Amino acid sequence: MRREKRNSMADTTVRSRDNFWKLIWKQRSLVLMALLPVLAVIIFKYVPMYGILIAFKNYKSARGIRGSDWLQPLFKNFITFFKNVNSMQILWNTLKVGSLTLLFTFPAPIIFAILLNELKGNFYKKSVQTISYIPHFISVVVICSMLNGFGSVNGLFNDVRELFGMARVDMNNGSKYFLLMYIGSAVWQGIGWGSIIYLSALSNVDTTLYDVANIDGANRWQKIKNIVWPTIMPTTTVLLIMNVGNVLNSDYTKILLMQNSTNRSELEVIGTFVYQKGIVEGKFSYSTAVNLFVSIICFVLVFGANTITRRINPDNSLW
């Protein structure tokens, strides 16, 4: 009896393996198409993860990762970071910038996509959509140069302030206007590009639903609430879960370029701190440890957001 059961299980396993390879051969074109991106991800994302070992070593480039000695204690770099008097301020700055950026930049493409979807003229709709993509392709160096110029005393932002009867100020001096310019430029750069995926989701809406809604006398808001929003909600949820994991990963390049002698200490985030310690000062082990800590926190945030989503609506979760 047991032998027959084992033989049956073995036959099932063989059949499953054969079916798997038959499916692979049947879809060989798609497999070949996906092979290069998968290899790129493995080579550039997973293979370099071996380097996180230097967070626990006294890394010397001449000796390499394997040849460098282990730290005593093993978590010395992490302890050093938390003993830093500025560590809590750096974490707070990073969390504040990341949270506010997510709060304003995430819903903006959704709203923009819904507004575009409501437009009737195809020419005007496509023109606005194409123009909205342009800021995404502007270099961050150019963006920061524009912000520095517009935020100066004689810049565009102060011309607008003067129209409303406000005094001219140097918006690049200090950190008072930093978040306004940083988040505003992020929304401007990402609103058009981010709307692409939502417009793609909206293209799958069954047009007969609008006809039924018109018969029932539904207004624009009711159509958006009952037809448009349920269509893009799964996409929105998945993207929100993924974006939550980037709360601590601010655009440090833009922040670094916006820093000056008057605001450097107040604009320090984890990204600029890691750049300073790792690239400028050459403390590779220390900077790797700080970045590893951030990666762990981001993973916890993604896992927590997905867990909450799965409890609310399992169909919209990542896993």
C-alpha positions as CSV (number, residue, x, y, z in Angstrom):
1,M,0.0,0.0,0.0
2,R,2.8,2.4,1.0
3,R,4.8,1.4,-2.1
4,E,1.9,2.1,-4.4
5,K,1.4,5.5,-2.7
6,R,5.1,6.4,-3.1
7,N,4.9,5.3,-6.8
8,S,1.8,7.4,-7.3
9,M,3.5,10.5,-5.8
10,A,6.6,9.9,-7.9
11,D,4.5,9.6,-11.1
12,T,2.7,12.9,-10.2
13,T,6.0,14.6,-9.7
14,V,7.3,13.4,-13.1
15,R,4.1,14.5,-14.8
16,S,4.3,17.9,-13.2
17,R,8.0,18.3,-14.3
18,D,7.1,17.3,-17.8
19,N,4.2,19.7,-18.0
20,F,6.4,22.5,-16.7
21,W,9.0,22.0,-19.4
22,K,6.3,21.6,-22.0
23,L,4.9,24.9,-20.9
24,I,8.3,26.5,-21.0
25,W,8.9,25.2,-24.6
26,K,5.4,26.4,-25.6
27,Q,6.1,29.9,-24.4
28,R,9.8,29.9,-25.4
29,S,9.5,33.3,-27.1
30,L,8.3,35.0,-23.9
31,V,10.9,33.2,-21.8
32,L,13.7,34.4,-24.2
33,M,12.3,37.9,-24.1
34,A,12.3,37.9,-20.2
35,L,15.7,36.2,-20.0
36,L,17.8,39.4,-20.5
37,P,16.0,41.5,-18.0
38,V,16.1,38.7,-15.4
39,L,19.8,38.3,-15.9
40,A,20.3,42.1,-15.6
41,V,18.4,42.1,-12.3
42,I,20.5,39.1,-11.0
43,I,23.8,40.7,-12.0
44,F,23.2,44.2,-10.9
45,K,20.8,43.7,-7.9
46,Y,21.5,40.4,-6.3
47,V,25.2,39.7,-7.0
48,P,26.4,43.0,-5.4
49,M,24.5,42.1,-2.2
50,Y,27.6,40.1,-1.3
51,G,29.2,43.4,-0.6
52,I,27.0,44.0,2.5
53,L,29.5,41.9,4.4
54,I,31.8,44.9,4.7
55,A,29.3,46.5,7.1
56,F,30.5,43.9,9.6
57,K,34.2,44.1,8.7
58,N,37.1,46.5,9.0
59,Y,37.2,46.8,5.3
60,K,40.5,47.5,3.5
61,S,40.4,47.8,-0.2
62,A,43.9,46.3,-0.6
63,R,42.8,43.1,1.3
64,G,39.3,42.8,-0.3
65,I,36.1,41.7,1.3
66,R,37.3,38.2,2.2
67,G,40.7,39.3,3.5
68,S,39.4,42.1,5.7
69,D,39.0,41.3,9.4
70,W,35.7,41.0,11.2
71,L,34.8,43.8,13.5
72,Q,34.9,43.4,17.2
73,P,32.1,43.6,18.2
74,L,30.4,42.6,15.0
75,F,27.8,45.4,15.0
76,K,30.3,48.1,15.8
77,N,29.4,50.3,12.9
78,F,25.7,50.3,13.8
79,I,26.5,51.2,17.4
80,T,28.7,54.0,16.2
81,F,25.9,55.5,14.1
82,F,23.4,55.4,16.9
83,K,25.9,56.9,19.3
84,N,26.3,59.8,16.9
85,V,24.7,62.9,18.4
86,N,23.1,63.8,15.0
87,S,21.8,60.3,14.2
88,M,18.2,61.0,15.5
89,Q,18.1,64.3,13.7
90,I,19.2,62.7,10.5
91,L,16.6,59.9,10.8
92,W,13.9,62.5,11.5
93,N,14.9,64.7,8.6
94,T,14.8,61.6,6.3
95,L,11.5,60.5,7.6
96,K,10.0,63.9,7.3
97,V,11.2,64.5,3.7
98,G,10.2,61.0,2.6
99,S,6.7,61.0,4.2
100,L,5.8,64.5,2.9
101,T,7.1,63.6,-0.5
102,L,5.0,60.4,-0.6
103,L,1.9,62.3,0.7
104,F,2.0,64.8,-2.2
105,T,3.7,63.0,-5.1
106,F,1.7,59.7,-4.8
107,P,-1.9,61.1,-5.3
108,A,-0.9,63.7,-7.9
109,P,-0.5,61.3,-10.9
110,I,-3.8,59.6,-9.9
111,I,-5.7,62.8,-9.9
112,F,-4.0,64.0,-13.1
113,A,-4.8,60.7,-14.8
114,I,-8.5,60.9,-13.8
115,L,-8.7,64.5,-15.1
116,L,-7.1,63.5,-18.4
117,N,-9.5,60.6,-18.7
118,E,-12.4,62.9,-18.4
119,L,-11.2,65.1,-21.3
120,K,-13.2,64.5,-24.5
121,G,-10.9,66.0,-27.2
122,N,-8.3,63.4,-28.1
123,F,-5.9,66.0,-29.6
124,Y,-5.9,68.3,-26.6
125,K,-5.8,65.3,-24.3
126,K,-2.7,63.7,-26.0
127,S,-1.0,67.1,-26.2
128,V,-1.4,67.8,-22.5
129,Q,-0.3,64.2,-21.7
130,T,2.9,64.5,-23.9
131,I,3.9,67.9,-22.5
132,S,3.5,66.5,-18.9
133,Y,6.2,63.9,-19.6
134,I,8.9,66.4,-20.4
135,P,9.9,67.4,-16.8
136,H,10.6,63.7,-16.1
137,F,13.5,63.8,-18.6
138,I,15.2,66.9,-17.2
139,S,18.4,66.3,-15.4
140,V,18.3,66.7,-11.6
141,V,21.3,69.1,-12.0
142,V,19.3,71.3,-14.3
143,I,16.3,71.1,-11.9
144,C,18.4,72.3,-9.0
145,S,19.9,75.1,-11.1
146,M,16.4,76.2,-12.0
147,L,15.3,76.1,-8.3
148,N,18.4,78.1,-7.2
149,G,17.7,80.7,-9.9
150,F,13.9,80.9,-9.3
151,G,14.4,81.0,-5.5
152,S,16.9,83.9,-5.6
153,V,15.9,87.4,-4.5
154,N,15.3,88.4,-8.2
155,G,14.0,85.1,-9.3
156,L,10.6,84.0,-10.6
157,F,9.2,82.8,-7.3
158,N,9.8,86.2,-5.7
159,D,8.2,87.9,-8.7
160,V,5.1,85.9,-7.9
161,R,5.4,86.8,-4.3
162,E,5.6,90.4,-5.2
163,L,2.4,90.2,-7.3
164,F,0.6,89.1,-4.1
165,G,2.1,91.9,-2.0
166,M,4.7,89.8,-0.2
167,A,8.3,90.9,0.4
168,R,11.2,89.4,-1.6
169,V,13.3,86.9,0.3
170,D,16.2,84.7,-0.6
171,M,14.5,81.3,-0.6
172,N,17.8,79.5,-1.0
173,N,19.0,80.9,2.3
174,G,18.3,78.5,5.2
175,S,15.8,75.6,5.2
176,K,12.5,77.5,5.5
177,Y,11.5,77.0,1.8
178,F,13.4,73.8,1.2
179,L,10.5,71.4,1.5
180,L,8.2,73.6,-0.6
181,M,10.7,73.7,-3.5
182,Y,11.8,70.0,-3.1
183,I,8.3,68.6,-3.0
184,G,6.9,71.0,-5.6
185,S,9.7,70.1,-8.1
186,A,9.1,66.4,-7.4
187,V,5.4,66.7,-8.1
188,W,6.1,68.7,-11.3
189,Q,8.7,66.1,-12.5
190,G,6.6,63.0,-11.7
191,I,3.0,63.9,-12.2
192,G,2.9,63.2,-16.0
193,W,5.2,60.2,-16.0
194,G,3.5,58.6,-13.1
195,S,0.1,59.0,-14.7
196,I,1.0,56.6,-17.5
197,I,0.3,53.4,-15.6
198,Y,-3.0,54.8,-14.3
199,L,-4.1,55.8,-17.8
200,S,-3.2,52.3,-19.0
201,A,-5.5,50.9,-16.2
202,L,-8.3,53.2,-17.2
203,S,-8.1,52.1,-20.8
204,N,-9.6,48.8,-19.6
205,V,-12.8,50.3,-18.3
206,D,-15.9,48.9,-20.0
207,T,-17.4,51.8,-21.9
208,T,-20.9,50.3,-21.5
209,L,-20.6,51.1,-17.8
210,Y,-20.7,54.8,-18.7
211,D,-23.7,54.3,-20.8
212,V,-25.5,52.6,-17.9
213,A,-24.4,55.4,-15.6
214,N,-25.8,58.0,-18.0
215,I,-29.1,56.2,-18.1
216,D,-29.2,56.2,-14.3
217,G,-28.5,59.9,-14.2
218,A,-25.1,59.7,-12.6
219,N,-23.0,62.8,-12.6
220,R,-19.2,63.1,-13.2
221,W,-18.3,62.6,-9.5
222,Q,-20.5,59.5,-9.2
223,K,-18.9,58.0,-12.4
224,I,-15.4,58.6,-11.0
225,K,-16.3,57.1,-7.6
226,N,-18.2,54.0,-8.9
227,I,-16.4,53.2,-12.2
228,V,-13.0,54.9,-12.4
229,W,-11.8,54.4,-8.9
230,P,-12.6,50.7,-8.5
231,T,-10.7,50.1,-11.8
232,I,-7.4,51.7,-10.7
233,M,-7.6,50.8,-7.0
234,P,-5.6,47.5,-7.4
235,T,-2.9,49.3,-9.3
236,T,-2.9,52.1,-6.8
237,T,-2.6,49.7,-3.9
238,V,0.3,47.8,-5.3
239,L,2.2,51.1,-6.2
240,L,1.5,52.5,-2.7
241,I,2.9,49.4,-1.0
242,M,6.1,49.7,-3.2
243,N,6.4,53.4,-2.6
244,V,6.1,53.0,1.2
245,G,9.4,51.2,1.1
246,N,11.1,54.3,-0.4
247,V,10.1,56.6,2.5
248,L,13.7,56.6,3.8
249,N,15.2,56.7,0.3
250,S,15.0,60.4,-0.4
251,D,16.4,61.8,-3.6
252,Y,19.7,62.6,-1.9
253,T,21.3,63.9,-5.2
254,K,18.7,66.8,-5.4
255,I,19.1,67.5,-1.6
256,L,22.9,67.5,-2.0
257,L,22.7,70.0,-4.8
258,M,20.3,72.2,-2.9
259,Q,22.5,72.3,0.2
260,N,24.7,75.3,0.9
261,S,26.6,76.8,3.9
262,T,23.4,78.2,5.4
263,N,21.3,75.0,5.4
264,R,23.7,72.0,5.2
265,S,23.3,70.9,8.8
266,E,19.5,71.2,8.7
267,L,19.1,69.3,5.4
268,E,21.2,66.3,6.3
269,V,19.4,63.0,5.4
270,I,20.6,59.5,5.4
271,G,21.4,59.6,1.7
272,T,23.7,62.7,2.0
273,F,25.2,61.3,5.2
274,V,26.1,58.0,3.5
275,Y,27.6,59.9,0.6
276,Q,29.7,62.1,2.9
277,K,31.0,59.1,4.9
278,G,31.4,56.6,2.1
279,I,32.5,58.6,-1.0
280,V,34.0,61.7,0.6
281,E,35.6,60.3,3.7
282,G,36.2,56.8,2.4
283,K,34.5,55.0,5.4
284,F,33.1,52.3,3.3
285,S,32.2,49.9,6.1
286,Y,30.5,52.6,8.2
287,S,28.4,53.9,5.2
288,T,27.5,50.4,4.2
289,A,26.2,49.6,7.7
290,V,24.0,52.8,7.7
291,N,22.6,52.0,4.3
292,L,22.0,48.3,5.3
293,F,20.0,49.6,8.3
294,V,17.9,51.8,6.0
295,S,17.3,48.8,3.7
296,I,16.1,46.7,6.6
297,I,13.7,49.4,7.7
298,C,12.3,49.8,4.2
299,F,11.8,46.0,3.9
300,V,9.8,46.1,7.2
301,L,7.7,49.0,5.9
302,V,6.9,47.1,2.7
303,F,6.1,43.9,4.6
304,G,3.9,45.8,7.1
305,A,2.0,47.7,4.3
306,N,1.4,44.5,2.4
307,T,0.2,42.7,5.6
308,I,-2.3,45.4,6.3
309,T,-3.5,45.4,2.7
310,R,-3.9,41.6,2.7
311,R,-6.1,41.8,5.8
312,I,-8.2,44.5,4.2
313,N,-8.4,43.1,0.7
314,P,-6.3,40.0,-0.2
315,D,-6.8,40.6,-3.9
316,N,-4.8,43.8,-3.8
317,S,-1.8,42.7,-1.9
318,L,1.6,41.9,-3.5
319,W,1.8,38.4,-1.9
